[in-house]
Amino acid sequence: MQGLEDRDLVQFGLLKYKEQVKSDDELDREERQQTLAEIEDEINEYERQKEEVQAAEEKEVNEGTEGTVEADEADNGQLTEPAEQAEPASAPEASDASDKRNRI
């Protein structure tokens, strides 16, 4: 994420530089045009990189989402019931003891 913010700052600086070059009266017309073209090329390159990063992030998010959807489809939307709890081991012994008393 930090890289994207850095690119945004560089683009902002390039736009400010472009404005400065446009208003620089000391540059002759040809020099100004060439400098502006170079700045514009650099801005376009940063914009292309920014789009690539965003596309990669969207692809990553979509791939993660697809895995979740596939897992849900594999379950066919059915929830699994929790396993029944086993009776405590002492419970049958106690009932056996009471049964023996009743038989006597």
Summary of the structure (lengths in Angstrom):
residues: 104
radius of gyration: 35.6
end to end distance: 79.3
largest distance: 119.4
contacts: 199
relative contact order: 0.07
helix: 78%
strand: 0%
